[in-house]
Amino acid sequence: RRLQSPPSYNHNLTMSVNDVLCPTSAPFFGFLGATSALVFANMGAAYGTAKSGVGIASMGVMNPQMVMRNIIPVIMAGVLGIYGLIVAVIIQGSIKAPNENGGVYSLYGGFAHLSAGLCCGLSCMAAGLCIGIVGDAGVRAVGQQPKLFVGIILILIFAEALGLYGLIIALIVSGHGSDFECTYK
């Protein structure tokens, strides 16, 4: 049996700069950034809420009149989820679907939105861990010694600030996602 040479194809295999910088797969990175912002921020919010809630329940058995006063860590943890939601909505609003000419959303924009989502999401997750641990121990301590309330609130504020820093930087970075425009001639 003889081997035949493969058929020759006369396809144009040249790639333009736009094909490299604006591939049709670029929106994947933007959507991954939106997902990261929401998922990681909600993981931090969930942990902070659950851990603080356990402390509130434990403290409430001995000192039930202090429960509403000590609900602050749960509220602060919930705000972290809102930070992730804000960034995810902003990112998804900036993502453009490919058209018949090819990609209109650049890799630059995709990577900027991915980094913005990770910045916000992971910062909020770290803040949620901190709020959960401090909130749990703090509400138990305040249940036994109410004079500790202001000190615990200050610690919680600084923990929440970690998530806020991530939100601020994510907003700045996501704003640069549209710096590079894909153009077709």
Disulfide bonds with the S-S distance in Angstrom:
Cys22-Cys182 1.79
